[in-house]
Amino acid sequence: METSEPFRIRKRKGIFLLFMISGLFFISGIVMLLWNSILPSVLGVPALTYWQAMGIFALCRILFGSFRMGKHHAHYPAGKAFLHRKFMNMSEEERNAFREEWKSRCGG
């Protein structure tokens, strides 16, 4: 018996969602354990409950990162490949000027 393609895709998405939710609960537990074992004795702050740890973890992800995984190229559309194409399309004079500018900026 062969399963249809949309069913397999939905099943994969469901498994992925379940994995992400279980990861959130697991990491929240780690945050709670680390906080409660280190910070109360060092800084004198109160211990966290599990739900407070989950809130702090979510807040840190929102403020300092994102919920996306993998590499991010926020400054350039295609990352390294974009810069490589741009450099290769320069004339020889433009390349030399570019190199000299970066040498003066980087101290090399």
N, C-alpha and C positions, 0 to 999 in steps of 0.2 A: 504494500500500500504506500502510495507516494503522497507526501504532504505538499500543500500548495505553498508557493513562495511567500505570499503575504502573511500566512500563518507563521512561517519560520522567522520572518523578520519581526513580527510582533512578539514571538517567543524570545528572541534574542534581546529585544528592547526591554522586555519584562525582566529577564535575568540580569541585564545590565543595571536596570533601575533598582532591583533588589540588592545587587552587589554594592551600589553606591550608597544606599540607605544603611546597609549593614556597616559599611566603611565609616559613615558619619557617626554611628553609635559607637563603634570601636575606637575611633580617634578621640571622640568626646571623653570616653573612659580614660584614655591615656592622658589627655589634658588634665582631667580631674586628679588622677594619681600623681602626676608630676607637680601640679600646683600644691596639692595637699602635703606632699612629702618635702618640698623645698621652700616655698614662699612663707608659710606661717612661721617657721623657725628662723628664717633669714630676715624677713621684713616685718614680721608681726601682723600680717594680714590674716583675716579669718579664712577658714577652710571653705571650699566650694562644694555645693551639691552637684549631682550629676547634670541636672538641667541647666545650672549656671555655667558649668564647664562647656556644655553644648552651645549656649548662647555666646560665650566668649570666643569659642572656636569659630562660629559663624560670623561674629563681628570682625574678628581678625582677617578672615578670608575676604570679607567685603571691603575692609579698609586697606589692607596691604597686598591683596592678591585678587584672585578671582576663583571661580569654581571650575574654570576650564583646565584641562590637563595638557601637558606637552609644551613645546617651545612656542614662544610668542615673538613675533616680529612687529612691534607696535610702530616703529619709526619708518620702516620701509615696506612697500607693498609685497615684495617677494623675497625679502631678506637678503641673504648673501648673493643670490643669483642676480637680483636687481642691480646691486652695486657693481658686480662683475661685468654685466652687460653695459652699464653706463661707462665704466672705465675703458672697456674695449672699444666703445664707439667714439672715444676722444681722439683728437689728432695728437701727434707726437708732442707738439708744443703745449697743448692742454695737459697732457700726462705729466710732462716735466714741471709745469707750473703747479699742478696738483701735488706732486711729490715734494716739491720745495716748500709748499704751504704746510704740509703735514710734518715735514722735518722741523720747520720753525715752531710749530705748535707742540710737537712731542719732544722736542729737545734732542733729536737724533740727527 
